[in-house]
Amino acid sequence: MPKDAFGICLMDTIYDKREDAGRALLGLIGAAMGSEKPVPIGSYKGLTVQAIFLPLGQEFHAQLVGPGVYDVPLGADTLGNIIKRPLPR
């Protein structure tokens, strides 16, 4: 895959377009609402992608998990959620 090529796997489907991946991500984050723990929803560049709902702030976040955990708050913008930079935790 070229250095600037995009690819993410969400629930066994590979997305190579950021906007399609963003739509899929928003469709999957609801799985986290009923869980007290992060819910694995895919993978990205060797990292596990998981969704988590933070009830206190009523926020959904995506987390990239590998040697560390990188947290990304999610909004309603499908493309914006895919191009955000994760926050190290």
PDB file of N, CA, C and O in Angstrom:
ATOM      1  N   MET A   1       0.852  -1.179   0.000  1.00  0.00           N
ATOM      2  CA  MET A   1       0.000   0.000   0.000  1.00  0.00           C
ATOM      3  C   MET A   1       0.898   1.243   0.000  1.00  0.00           C
ATOM      4  O   MET A   1       1.802   1.331   0.831  1.00  0.00           O
ATOM      5  N   PRO A   2       0.680   2.199  -0.899  1.00  0.00           N
ATOM      6  CA  PRO A   2       1.478   3.427  -0.923  1.00  0.00           C
ATOM      7  C   PRO A   2       1.382   4.162   0.417  1.00  0.00           C
ATOM      8  O   PRO A   2       0.392   4.031   1.137  1.00  0.00           O
ATOM      9  N   LYS A   3       2.414   4.932   0.741  1.00  0.00           N
ATOM     10  CA  LYS A   3       2.497   5.609   2.027  1.00  0.00           C
ATOM     11  C   LYS A   3       1.265   6.468   2.322  1.00  0.00           C
ATOM     12  O   LYS A   3       0.796   6.492   3.460  1.00  0.00           O
ATOM     13  N   ASP A   4       0.738   7.165   1.330  1.00  0.00           N
ATOM     14  CA  ASP A   4      -0.401   8.052   1.556  1.00  0.00           C
ATOM     15  C   ASP A   4      -1.751   7.369   1.317  1.00  0.00           C
ATOM     16  O   ASP A   4      -2.788   8.026   1.411  1.00  0.00           O
ATOM     17  N   ALA A   5      -1.763   6.074   1.011  1.00  0.00           N
ATOM     18  CA  ALA A   5      -3.016   5.348   0.788  1.00  0.00           C
ATOM     19  C   ALA A   5      -3.729   5.135   2.119  1.00  0.00           C
ATOM     20  O   ALA A   5      -3.088   4.980   3.159  1.00  0.00           O
ATOM     21  N   PHE A   6      -5.051   5.129   2.079  1.00  0.00           N
ATOM     22  CA  PHE A   6      -5.867   4.953   3.269  1.00  0.00           C
ATOM     23  C   PHE A   6      -6.515   3.583   3.247  1.00  0.00           C
ATOM     24  O   PHE A   6      -6.918   3.096   2.191  1.00  0.00           O
ATOM     25  N   GLY A   7      -6.613   2.971   4.397  1.00  0.00           N
ATOM     26  CA  GLY A   7      -7.319   1.706   4.525  1.00  0.00           C
ATOM     27  C   GLY A   7      -7.610   1.415   5.987  1.00  0.00           C
ATOM     28  O   GLY A   7      -6.725   1.525   6.836  1.00  0.00           O
ATOM     29  N   ILE A   8      -8.846   1.045   6.279  1.00  0.00           N
ATOM     30  CA  ILE A   8      -9.249   0.690   7.636  1.00  0.00           C
ATOM     31  C   ILE A   8     -10.241  -0.459   7.550  1.00  0.00           C
ATOM     32  O   ILE A   8     -11.065  -0.503   6.636  1.00  0.00           O
ATOM     33  N   CYS A   9     -10.168  -1.374   8.479  1.00  0.00           N
ATOM     34  CA  CYS A   9     -11.093  -2.502   8.527  1.00  0.00           C
ATOM     35  C   CYS A   9     -12.050  -2.275   9.691  1.00  0.00           C
ATOM     36  O   CYS A   9     -11.628  -2.173  10.843  1.00  0.00           O
ATOM     37  N   LEU A  10     -13.335  -2.196   9.383  1.00  0.00           N
ATOM     38  CA  LEU A  10     -14.364  -2.040  10.410  1.00  0.00           C
ATOM     39  C   LEU A  10     -15.366  -3.182  10.263  1.00  0.00           C
ATOM     40  O   LEU A  10     -16.035  -3.311   9.237  1.00  0.00           O
ATOM     41  N   MET A  11     -15.458  -3.995  11.290  1.00  0.00           N
ATOM     42  CA  MET A  11     -16.361  -5.147  11.309  1.00  0.00           C
ATOM     43  C   MET A  11     -16.202  -6.004  10.050  1.00  0.00           C
ATOM     44  O   MET A  11     -17.180  -6.307   9.367  1.00  0.00           O
ATOM     45  N   ASP A  12     -14.978  -6.382   9.759  1.00  0.00           N
ATOM     46  CA  ASP A  12     -14.615  -7.271   8.652  1.00  0.00           C
ATOM     47  C   ASP A  12     -14.831  -6.686   7.260  1.00  0.00           C
ATOM     48  O   ASP A  12     -14.788  -7.425   6.276  1.00  0.00           O
ATOM     49  N   THR A  13     -15.060  -5.386   7.154  1.00  0.00           N
ATOM     50  CA  THR A  13     -15.162  -4.718   5.858  1.00  0.00           C
ATOM     51  C   THR A  13     -14.011  -3.730   5.748  1.00  0.00           C
ATOM     52  O   THR A  13     -13.786  -2.927   6.653  1.00  0.00           O
ATOM     53  N   ILE A  14     -13.285  -3.790   4.641  1.00  0.00           N
ATOM     54  CA  ILE A  14     -12.165  -2.882   4.420  1.00  0.00           C
ATOM     55  C   ILE A  14     -12.659  -1.669   3.635  1.00  0.00           C
ATOM     56  O   ILE A  14     -13.298  -1.799   2.591  1.00  0.00           O
ATOM     57  N   TYR A  15     -12.345  -0.491   4.164  1.00  0.00           N
ATOM     58  CA  TYR A  15     -12.722   0.768   3.524  1.00  0.00           C
ATOM     59  C   TYR A  15     -11.452   1.467   3.047  1.00  0.00           C
ATOM     60  O   TYR A  15     -10.488   1.607   3.799  1.00  0.00           O
ATOM     61  N   ASP A  16     -11.463   1.907   1.780  1.00  0.00           N
ATOM     62  CA  ASP A  16     -10.303   2.629   1.261  1.00  0.00           C
ATOM     63  C   ASP A  16     -10.635   4.090   0.969  1.00  0.00           C
ATOM     64  O   ASP A  16      -9.782   4.849   0.509  1.00  0.00           O
ATOM     65  N   LYS A  17     -11.874   4.473   1.239  1.00  0.00           N
ATOM     66  CA  LYS A  17     -12.285   5.878   1.104  1.00  0.00           C
ATOM     67  C   LYS A  17     -12.637   6.397   2.493  1.00  0.00           C
ATOM     68  O   LYS A  17     -13.426   5.791   3.218  1.00  0.00           O
ATOM     69  N   ARG A  18     -12.041   7.523   2.846  1.00  0.00           N
ATOM     70  CA  ARG A  18     -12.219   8.063   4.193  1.00  0.00           C
ATOM     71  C   ARG A  18     -13.679   8.367   4.529  1.00  0.00           C
ATOM     72  O   ARG A  18     -14.126   8.077   5.639  1.00  0.00           O
ATOM     73  N   GLU A  19     -14.416   8.939   3.603  1.00  0.00           N
ATOM     74  CA  GLU A  19     -15.805   9.293   3.891  1.00  0.00           C
ATOM     75  C   GLU A  19     -16.657   8.045   4.137  1.00  0.00           C
ATOM     76  O   GLU A  19     -17.501   8.041   5.033  1.00  0.00           O
ATOM     77  N   ASP A  20     -16.444   6.987   3.351  1.00  0.00           N
ATOM     78  CA  ASP A  20     -17.168   5.725   3.580  1.00  0.00           C
ATOM     79  C   ASP A  20     -16.813   5.139   4.942  1.00  0.00           C
ATOM     80  O   ASP A  20     -17.680   4.630   5.652  1.00  0.00           O
ATOM     81  N   ALA A  21     -15.537   5.215   5.299  1.00  0.00           N
ATOM     82  CA  ALA A  21     -15.092   4.708   6.597  1.00  0.00           C
ATOM     83  C   ALA A  21     -15.703   5.524   7.735  1.00  0.00           C
ATOM     84  O   ALA A  21     -16.082   4.974   8.769  1.00  0.00           O
ATOM     85  N   GLY A  22     -15.797   6.828   7.538  1.00  0.00           N
ATOM     86  CA  GLY A  22     -16.396   7.691   8.557  1.00  0.00           C
ATOM     87  C   GLY A  22     -17.859   7.373   8.784  1.00  0.00           C
ATOM     88  O   GLY A  22     -18.327   7.356   9.922  1.00  0.00           O
ATOM     89  N   ARG A  23     -18.587   7.118   7.700  1.00  0.00           N
ATOM     90  CA  ARG A  23     -20.004   6.738   7.820  1.00  0.00           C
ATOM     91  C   ARG A  23     -20.143   5.405   8.560  1.00  0.00           C
ATOM     92  O   ARG A  23     -20.997   5.250   9.434  1.00  0.00           O
ATOM     93  N   ALA A  24     -19.290   4.452   8.193  1.00  0.00           N
ATOM     94  CA  ALA A  24     -19.325   3.139   8.847  1.00  0.00           C
ATOM     95  C   ALA A  24     -18.988   3.276  10.334  1.00  0.00           C
ATOM     96  O   ALA A  24     -19.627   2.645  11.176  1.00  0.00           O
ATOM     97  N   LEU A  25     -17.993   4.093  10.654  1.00  0.00           N
ATOM     98  CA  LEU A  25     -17.607   4.300  12.046  1.00  0.00           C
ATOM     99  C   LEU A  25     -18.773   4.854  12.855  1.00  0.00           C
ATOM    100  O   LEU A  25     -19.055   4.370  13.951  1.00  0.00           O
ATOM    101  N   LEU A  26     -19.447   5.859  12.323  1.00  0.00           N
ATOM    102  CA  LEU A  26     -20.598   6.424  13.036  1.00  0.00           C
ATOM    103  C   LEU A  26     -21.707   5.396  13.219  1.00  0.00           C
ATOM    104  O   LEU A  26     -22.407   5.410  14.231  1.00  0.00           O
ATOM    105  N   GLY A  27     -21.870   4.511  12.252  1.00  0.00           N
ATOM    106  CA  GLY A  27     -22.885   3.467  12.369  1.00  0.00           C
ATOM    107  C   GLY A  27     -22.548   2.420  13.412  1.00  0.00           C
ATOM    108  O   GLY A  27     -23.441   1.740  13.918  1.00  0.00           O
ATOM    109  N   LEU A  28     -21.279   2.280  13.740  1.00  0.00           N
ATOM    110  CA  LEU A  28     -20.844   1.245  14.676  1.00  0.00           C
ATOM    111  C   LEU A  28     -20.703   1.722  16.117  1.00  0.00           C
ATOM    112  O   LEU A  28     -20.692   0.897  17.031  1.00  0.00           O
ATOM    113  N   ILE A  29     -20.596   3.005  16.342  1.00  0.00           N
ATOM    114  CA  ILE A  29     -20.320   3.468  17.700  1.00  0.00           C
ATOM    115  C   ILE A  29     -21.479   3.204  18.658  1.00  0.00           C
ATOM    116  O   ILE A  29     -21.270   3.139  19.869  1.00  0.00           O
ATOM    117  N   GLY A  30     -22.670   3.054  18.146  1.00  0.00           N
ATOM    118  CA  GLY A  30     -23.813   2.748  19.008  1.00  0.00           C
ATOM    119  C   GLY A  30     -23.643   1.440  19.769  1.00  0.00           C
ATOM    120  O   GLY A  30     -24.258   1.245  20.818  1.00  0.00           O
ATOM    121  N   ALA A  31     -22.815   0.545  19.247  1.00  0.00           N
ATOM    122  CA  ALA A  31     -22.562  -0.732  19.928  1.00  0.00           C
ATOM    123  C   ALA A  31     -21.955  -0.503  21.305  1.00  0.00           C
ATOM    124  O   ALA A  31     -22.060  -1.366  22.176  1.00  0.00           O
ATOM    125  N   ALA A  32     -21.334   0.627  21.511  1.00  0.00           N
ATOM    126  CA  ALA A  32     -20.685   0.918  22.780  1.00  0.00           C
ATOM    127  C   ALA A  32     -21.656   1.416  23.846  1.00  0.00           C
ATOM    128  O   ALA A  32     -21.322   1.407  25.030  1.00  0.00           O
ATOM    129  N   MET A  33     -22.838   1.844  23.454  1.00  0.00           N
ATOM    130  CA  MET A  33     -23.766   2.431  24.426  1.00  0.00           C
ATOM    131  C   MET A  33     -24.157   1.464  25.533  1.00  0.00           C
ATOM    132  O   MET A  33     -24.274   1.867  26.690  1.00  0.00           O
ATOM    133  N   GLY A  34     -24.356   0.223  25.204  1.00  0.00           N
ATOM    134  CA  GLY A  34     -24.797  -0.735  26.204  1.00  0.00           C
ATOM    135  C   GLY A  34     -23.666  -1.421  26.945  1.00  0.00           C
ATOM    136  O   GLY A  34     -23.911  -2.337  27.730  1.00  0.00           O
ATOM    137  N   SER A  35     -22.442  -1.000  26.714  1.00  0.00           N
ATOM    138  CA  SER A  35     -21.286  -1.662  27.306  1.00  0.00           C
ATOM    139  C   SER A  35     -20.533  -0.723  28.249  1.00  0.00           C
ATOM    140  O   SER A  35     -20.379   0.466  27.970  1.00  0.00           O
ATOM    141  N   GLU A  36     -20.079  -1.268  29.343  1.00  0.00           N
ATOM    142  CA  GLU A  36     -19.275  -0.476  30.267  1.00  0.00           C
ATOM    143  C   GLU A  36     -17.808  -0.456  29.839  1.00  0.00           C
ATOM    144  O   GLU A  36     -17.018   0.342  30.344  1.00  0.00           O
ATOM    145  N   LYS A  37     -17.458  -1.327  28.917  1.00  0.00           N
ATOM    146  CA  LYS A  37     -16.079  -1.439  28.440  1.00  0.00           C
ATOM    147  C   LYS A  37     -16.023  -1.057  26.963  1.00  0.00           C
ATOM    148  O   LYS A  37     -17.045  -1.095  26.278  1.00  0.00           O
ATOM    149  N   PRO A  38     -14.843  -0.691  26.467  1.00  0.00           N
ATOM    150  CA  PRO A  38     -14.695  -0.425  25.031  1.00  0.00           C
ATOM    151  C   PRO A  38     -15.051  -1.671  24.215  1.00  0.00           C
ATOM    152  O   PRO A  38     -14.771  -2.797  24.627  1.00  0.00           O
ATOM    153  N   VAL A  39     -15.668  -1.453  23.057  1.00  0.00           N
ATOM    154  CA  VAL A  39     -16.102  -2.532  22.176  1.00  0.00           C
ATOM    155  C   VAL A  39     -15.209  -2.547  20.930  1.00  0.00           C
ATOM    156  O   VAL A  39     -15.173  -1.555  20.202  1.00  0.00           O
ATOM    157  N   PRO A  40     -14.486  -3.647  20.665  1.00  0.00           N
ATOM    158  CA  PRO A  40     -13.660  -3.727  19.458  1.00  0.00           C
ATOM    159  C   PRO A  40     -14.539  -3.681  18.201  1.00  0.00           C
ATOM    160  O   PRO A  40     -15.527  -4.408  18.096  1.00  0.00           O
ATOM    161  N   ILE A  41     -14.163  -2.814  17.250  1.00  0.00           N
ATOM    162  CA  ILE A  41     -14.950  -2.701  16.017  1.00  0.00           C
ATOM    163  C   ILE A  41     -14.105  -2.827  14.759  1.00  0.00           C
ATOM    164  O   ILE A  41     -14.649  -2.801  13.655  1.00  0.00           O
ATOM    165  N   GLY A  42     -12.785  -2.963  14.894  1.00  0.00           N
ATOM    166  CA  GLY A  42     -11.972  -3.105  13.693  1.00  0.00           C
ATOM    167  C   GLY A  42     -10.489  -2.952  13.959  1.00  0.00           C
ATOM    168  O   GLY A  42     -10.012  -3.106  15.083  1.00  0.00           O
ATOM    169  N   SER A  43      -9.768  -2.639  12.872  1.00  0.00           N
ATOM    170  CA  SER A  43      -8.324  -2.455  12.975  1.00  0.00           C
ATOM    171  C   SER A  43      -7.852  -1.402  11.984  1.00  0.00           C
ATOM    172  O   SER A  43      -8.472  -1.174  10.944  1.00  0.00           O
ATOM    173  N   TYR A  44      -6.731  -0.761  12.336  1.00  0.00           N
ATOM    174  CA  TYR A  44      -6.146   0.280  11.513  1.00  0.00           C
ATOM    175  C   TYR A  44      -4.639   0.269  11.714  1.00  0.00           C
ATOM    176  O   TYR A  44      -4.157   0.510  12.820  1.00  0.00           O
ATOM    177  N   LYS A  45      -3.898  -0.007  10.660  1.00  0.00           N
ATOM    178  CA  LYS A  45      -2.433  -0.011  10.686  1.00  0.00           C
ATOM    179  C   LYS A  45      -1.870  -0.822  11.853  1.00  0.00           C
ATOM    180  O   LYS A  45      -0.942  -0.381  12.531  1.00  0.00           O
ATOM    181  N   GLY A  46      -2.430  -1.998  12.079  1.00  0.00           N
ATOM    182  CA  GLY A  46      -1.939  -2.884  13.125  1.00  0.00           C
ATOM    183  C   GLY A  46      -2.481  -2.592  14.517  1.00  0.00           C
ATOM    184  O   GLY A  46      -2.158  -3.306  15.466  1.00  0.00           O
ATOM    185  N   LEU A  47      -3.292  -1.566  14.651  1.00  0.00           N
ATOM    186  CA  LEU A  47      -3.890  -1.209  15.934  1.00  0.00           C
ATOM    187  C   LEU A  47      -5.346  -1.675  15.967  1.00  0.00           C
ATOM    188  O   LEU A  47      -6.016  -1.719  14.935  1.00  0.00           O
ATOM    189  N   THR A  48      -5.821  -2.017  17.149  1.00  0.00           N
ATOM    190  CA  THR A  48      -7.232  -2.359  17.312  1.00  0.00           C
ATOM    191  C   THR A  48      -8.028  -1.071  17.426  1.00  0.00           C
ATOM    192  O   THR A  48      -7.630  -0.150  18.139  1.00  0.00           O
ATOM    193  N   VAL A  49      -9.148  -1.005  16.728  1.00  0.00           N
ATOM    194  CA  VAL A  49     -10.054   0.133  16.834  1.00  0.00           C
ATOM    195  C   VAL A  49     -11.209  -0.294  17.736  1.00  0.00           C
ATOM    196  O   VAL A  49     -11.842  -1.326  17.512  1.00  0.00           O
ATOM    197  N   GLN A  50     -11.467   0.509  18.748  1.00  0.00           N
ATOM    198  CA  GLN A  50     -12.598   0.201  19.605  1.00  0.00           C
ATOM    199  C   GLN A  50     -13.422   1.454  19.844  1.00  0.00           C
ATOM    200  O   GLN A  50     -12.915   2.573  19.775  1.00  0.00           O
ATOM    201  N   ALA A  51     -14.710   1.245  20.129  1.00  0.00           N
ATOM    202  CA  ALA A  51     -15.627   2.341  20.418  1.00  0.00           C
ATOM    203  C   ALA A  51     -15.955   2.318  21.898  1.00  0.00           C
ATOM    204  O   ALA A  51     -16.064   1.256  22.511  1.00  0.00           O
ATOM    205  N   ILE A  52     -16.107   3.494  22.453  1.00  0.00           N
ATOM    206  CA  ILE A  52     -16.473   3.598  23.868  1.00  0.00           C
ATOM    207  C   ILE A  52     -17.434   4.771  24.035  1.00  0.00           C
ATOM    208  O   ILE A  52     -17.290   5.807  23.386  1.00  0.00           O
ATOM    209  N   PHE A  53     -18.410   4.591  24.910  1.00  0.00           N
ATOM    210  CA  PHE A  53     -19.362   5.656  25.249  1.00  0.00           C
ATOM    211  C   PHE A  53     -19.038   6.125  26.662  1.00  0.00           C
ATOM    212  O   PHE A  53     -18.950   5.322  27.591  1.00  0.00           O
ATOM    213  N   LEU A  54     -18.862   7.428  26.810  1.00  0.00           N
ATOM    214  CA  LEU A  54     -18.576   8.009  28.116  1.00  0.00           C
ATOM    215  C   LEU A  54     -19.857   8.682  28.620  1.00  0.00           C
ATOM    216  O   LEU A  54     -20.167   9.802  28.214  1.00  0.00           O
ATOM    217  N   PRO A  55     -20.599   8.009  29.499  1.00  0.00           N
ATOM    218  CA  PRO A  55     -21.913   8.498  29.894  1.00  0.00           C
ATOM    219  C   PRO A  55     -21.886   9.841  30.623  1.00  0.00           C
ATOM    220  O   PRO A  55     -22.823  10.628  30.485  1.00  0.00           O
ATOM    221  N   LEU A  56     -20.842  10.119  31.389  1.00  0.00           N
ATOM    222  CA  LEU A  56     -20.793  11.373  32.138  1.00  0.00           C
ATOM    223  C   LEU A  56     -20.847  12.575  31.189  1.00  0.00           C
ATOM    224  O   LEU A  56     -21.586  13.530  31.427  1.00  0.00           O
ATOM    225  N   GLY A  57     -20.070  12.518  30.131  1.00  0.00           N
ATOM    226  CA  GLY A  57     -20.062  13.608  29.159  1.00  0.00           C
ATOM    227  C   GLY A  57     -20.973  13.366  27.976  1.00  0.00           C
ATOM    228  O   GLY A  57     -21.064  14.206  27.080  1.00  0.00           O
ATOM    229  N   GLN A  58     -21.665  12.204  27.959  1.00  0.00           N
ATOM    230  CA  GLN A  58     -22.526  11.822  26.836  1.00  0.00           C
ATOM    231  C   GLN A  58     -21.756  11.908  25.518  1.00  0.00           C
ATOM    232  O   GLN A  58     -22.235  12.484  24.541  1.00  0.00           O
ATOM    233  N   GLU A  59     -20.543  11.320  25.509  1.00  0.00           N
ATOM    234  CA  GLU A  59     -19.666  11.378  24.343  1.00  0.00           C
ATOM    235  C   GLU A  59     -19.287   9.986  23.866  1.00  0.00           C
ATOM    236  O   GLU A  59     -19.137   9.051  24.653  1.00  0.00           O
ATOM    237  N   PHE A  60     -19.138   9.880  22.548  1.00  0.00           N
ATOM    238  CA  PHE A  60     -18.578   8.677  21.953  1.00  0.00           C
ATOM    239  C   PHE A  60     -17.126   8.965  21.601  1.00  0.00           C
ATOM    240  O   PHE A  60     -16.785  10.061  21.157  1.00  0.00           O
ATOM    241  N   HIS A  61     -16.279   7.965  21.807  1.00  0.00           N
ATOM    242  CA  HIS A  61     -14.874   8.078  21.448  1.00  0.00           C
ATOM    243  C   HIS A  61     -14.466   6.820  20.694  1.00  0.00           C
ATOM    244  O   HIS A  61     -15.020   5.742  20.909  1.00  0.00           O
ATOM    245  N   ALA A  62     -13.496   6.975  19.814  1.00  0.00           N
ATOM    246  CA  ALA A  62     -12.827   5.832  19.207  1.00  0.00           C
ATOM    247  C   ALA A  62     -11.466   5.751  19.882  1.00  0.00           C
ATOM    248  O   ALA A  62     -10.854   6.768  20.209  1.00  0.00           O
ATOM    249  N   GLN A  63     -11.013   4.541  20.080  1.00  0.00           N
ATOM    250  CA  GLN A  63      -9.687   4.351  20.650  1.00  0.00           C
ATOM    251  C   GLN A  63      -8.879   3.450  19.726  1.00  0.00           C
ATOM    252  O   GLN A  63      -9.373   2.435  19.236  1.00  0.00           O
ATOM    253  N   LEU A  64      -7.637   3.835  19.497  1.00  0.00           N
ATOM    254  CA  LEU A  64      -6.685   3.007  18.766  1.00  0.00           C
ATOM    255  C   LEU A  64      -5.791   2.379  19.829  1.00  0.00           C
ATOM    256  O   LEU A  64      -5.153   3.081  20.613  1.00  0.00           O
ATOM    257  N   VAL A  65      -5.754   1.054  19.847  1.00  0.00           N
ATOM    258  CA  VAL A  65      -5.050   0.343  20.914  1.00  0.00           C
ATOM    259  C   VAL A  65      -3.921  -0.487  20.339  1.00  0.00           C
ATOM    260  O   VAL A  65      -4.128  -1.296  19.434  1.00  0.00           O
ATOM    261  N   GLY A  66      -2.751  -0.286  20.860  1.00  0.00           N
ATOM    262  CA  GLY A  66      -1.549  -1.040  20.503  1.00  0.00           C
ATOM    263  C   GLY A  66      -0.670  -1.024  21.733  1.00  0.00           C
ATOM    264  O   GLY A  66      -1.121  -1.404  22.813  1.00  0.00           O
ATOM    265  N   PRO A  67       0.581  -0.592  21.599  1.00  0.00           N
ATOM    266  CA  PRO A  67       1.426  -0.468  22.782  1.00  0.00           C
ATOM    267  C   PRO A  67       0.880   0.565  23.773  1.00  0.00           C
ATOM    268  O   PRO A  67       1.157   0.495  24.971  1.00  0.00           O
ATOM    269  N   GLY A  68       0.111   1.511  23.266  1.00  0.00           N
ATOM    270  CA  GLY A  68      -0.559   2.523  24.086  1.00  0.00           C
ATOM    271  C   GLY A  68      -2.010   2.612  23.655  1.00  0.00           C
ATOM    272  O   GLY A  68      -2.452   1.879  22.769  1.00  0.00           O
ATOM    273  N   VAL A  69      -2.739   3.502  24.278  1.00  0.00           N
ATOM    274  CA  VAL A  69      -4.138   3.751  23.905  1.00  0.00           C
ATOM    275  C   VAL A  69      -4.225   5.191  23.425  1.00  0.00           C
ATOM    276  O   VAL A  69      -3.831   6.114  24.138  1.00  0.00           O
ATOM    277  N   TYR A  70      -4.740   5.380  22.224  1.00  0.00           N
ATOM    278  CA  TYR A  70      -4.894   6.703  21.634  1.00  0.00           C
ATOM    279  C   TYR A  70      -6.383   6.975  21.502  1.00  0.00           C
ATOM    280  O   TYR A  70      -7.099   6.235  20.827  1.00  0.00           O
ATOM    281  N   ASP A  71      -6.845   8.030  22.142  1.00  0.00           N
ATOM    282  CA  ASP A  71      -8.271   8.335  22.252  1.00  0.00           C
ATOM    283  C   ASP A  71      -8.653   9.459  21.298  1.00  0.00           C
ATOM    284  O   ASP A  71      -7.951  10.466  21.198  1.00  0.00           O
ATOM    285  N   VAL A  72      -9.776   9.280  20.594  1.00  0.00           N
ATOM    286  CA  VAL A  72     -10.265  10.286  19.654  1.00  0.00           C
ATOM    287  C   VAL A  72     -11.735  10.546  19.933  1.00  0.00           C
ATOM    288  O   VAL A  72     -12.563   9.662  19.715  1.00  0.00           O
ATOM    289  N   PRO A  73     -12.085  11.749  20.414  1.00  0.00           N
ATOM    290  CA  PRO A  73     -13.507  12.064  20.581  1.00  0.00           C
ATOM    291  C   PRO A  73     -14.170  12.146  19.209  1.00  0.00           C
ATOM    292  O   PRO A  73     -13.592  12.683  18.264  1.00  0.00           O
ATOM    293  N   LEU A  74     -15.378  11.615  19.107  1.00  0.00           N
ATOM    294  CA  LEU A  74     -16.080  11.585  17.820  1.00  0.00           C
ATOM    295  C   LEU A  74     -17.193  12.620  17.780  1.00  0.00           C
ATOM    296  O   LEU A  74     -17.846  12.901  18.785  1.00  0.00           O
ATOM    297  N   GLY A  75     -17.392  13.179  16.589  1.00  0.00           N
ATOM    298  CA  GLY A  75     -18.475  14.128  16.359  1.00  0.00           C
ATOM    299  C   GLY A  75     -19.372  13.611  15.252  1.00  0.00           C
ATOM    300  O   GLY A  75     -19.314  12.431  14.905  1.00  0.00           O
ATOM    301  N   ALA A  76     -20.194  14.477  14.698  1.00  0.00           N
ATOM    302  CA  ALA A  76     -21.153  14.085  13.664  1.00  0.00           C
ATOM    303  C   ALA A  76     -20.568  14.139  12.250  1.00  0.00           C
ATOM    304  O   ALA A  76     -21.190  13.638  11.312  1.00  0.00           O
ATOM    305  N   ASP A  77     -19.391  14.735  12.082  1.00  0.00           N
ATOM    306  CA  ASP A  77     -18.771  14.883  10.766  1.00  0.00           C
ATOM    307  C   ASP A  77     -18.055  13.590  10.370  1.00  0.00           C
ATOM    308  O   ASP A  77     -17.039  13.232  10.966  1.00  0.00           O
ATOM    309  N   THR A  78     -18.581  12.899   9.374  1.00  0.00           N
ATOM    310  CA  THR A  78     -18.027  11.597   8.991  1.00  0.00           C
ATOM    311  C   THR A  78     -16.568  11.697   8.566  1.00  0.00           C
ATOM    312  O   THR A  78     -15.754  10.873   8.985  1.00  0.00           O
ATOM    313  N   LEU A  79     -16.226  12.651   7.772  1.00  0.00           N
ATOM    314  CA  LEU A  79     -14.846  12.797   7.314  1.00  0.00           C
ATOM    315  C   LEU A  79     -13.944  13.314   8.434  1.00  0.00           C
ATOM    316  O   LEU A  79     -12.799  12.882   8.568  1.00  0.00           O
ATOM    317  N   GLY A  80     -14.462  14.228   9.225  1.00  0.00           N
ATOM    318  CA  GLY A  80     -13.688  14.784  10.329  1.00  0.00           C
ATOM    319  C   GLY A  80     -13.265  13.725  11.336  1.00  0.00           C
ATOM    320  O   GLY A  80     -12.170  13.806  11.893  1.00  0.00           O
ATOM    321  N   ASN A  81     -14.113  12.737  11.576  1.00  0.00           N
ATOM    322  CA  ASN A  81     -13.773  11.676  12.528  1.00  0.00           C
ATOM    323  C   ASN A  81     -12.623  10.817  12.042  1.00  0.00           C
ATOM    324  O   ASN A  81     -11.866  10.282  12.853  1.00  0.00           O
ATOM    325  N   ILE A  82     -12.478  10.677  10.756  1.00  0.00           N
ATOM    326  CA  ILE A  82     -11.417   9.839  10.199  1.00  0.00           C
ATOM    327  C   ILE A  82     -10.089  10.587  10.129  1.00  0.00           C
ATOM    328  O   ILE A  82      -9.036   9.960  10.248  1.00  0.00           O
ATOM    329  N   ILE A  83     -10.103  11.896   9.943  1.00  0.00           N
ATOM    330  CA  ILE A  83      -8.840  12.621   9.794  1.00  0.00           C
ATOM    331  C   ILE A  83      -8.339  13.244  11.092  1.00  0.00           C
ATOM    332  O   ILE A  83      -7.269  13.852  11.096  1.00  0.00           O
ATOM    333  N   LYS A  84      -9.082  13.113  12.199  1.00  0.00           N
ATOM    334  CA  LYS A  84      -8.624  13.645  13.483  1.00  0.00           C
ATOM    335  C   LYS A  84      -7.360  12.949  13.929  1.00  0.00           C
ATOM    336  O   LYS A  84      -7.145  11.778  13.619  1.00  0.00           O
ATOM    337  N   ARG A  85      -6.546  13.646  14.634  1.00  0.00           N
ATOM    338  CA  ARG A  85      -5.343  13.078  15.221  1.00  0.00           C
ATOM    339  C   ARG A  85      -5.685  12.530  16.606  1.00  0.00           C
ATOM    340  O   ARG A  85      -6.335  13.212  17.399  1.00  0.00           O
ATOM    341  N   PRO A  86      -5.254  11.311  16.899  1.00  0.00           N
ATOM    342  CA  PRO A  86      -5.544  10.757  18.220  1.00  0.00           C
ATOM    343  C   PRO A  86      -4.772  11.460  19.327  1.00  0.00           C
ATOM    344  O   PRO A  86      -3.695  12.011  19.099  1.00  0.00           O
ATOM    345  N   LEU A  87      -5.333  11.432  20.515  1.00  0.00           N
ATOM    346  CA  LEU A  87      -4.689  12.008  21.687  1.00  0.00           C
ATOM    347  C   LEU A  87      -4.037  10.887  22.479  1.00  0.00           C
ATOM    348  O   LEU A  87      -4.720   9.931  22.847  1.00  0.00           O
ATOM    349  N   PRO A  88      -2.723  10.970  22.758  1.00  0.00           N
ATOM    350  CA  PRO A  88      -2.068   9.898  23.531  1.00  0.00           C
ATOM    351  C   PRO A  88      -2.626   9.848  24.950  1.00  0.00           C
ATOM    352  O   PRO A  88      -2.949  10.871  25.552  1.00  0.00           O
ATOM    353  N   ARG A  89      -2.728   8.616  25.465  1.00  0.00           N
ATOM    354  CA  ARG A  89      -3.187   8.434  26.850  1.00  0.00           C
ATOM    355  C   ARG A  89      -2.182   7.628  27.616  1.00  0.00           C
ATOM    356  O   ARG A  89      -2.379   7.362  28.801  1.00  0.00           O
TER     357      ARG A  89
END
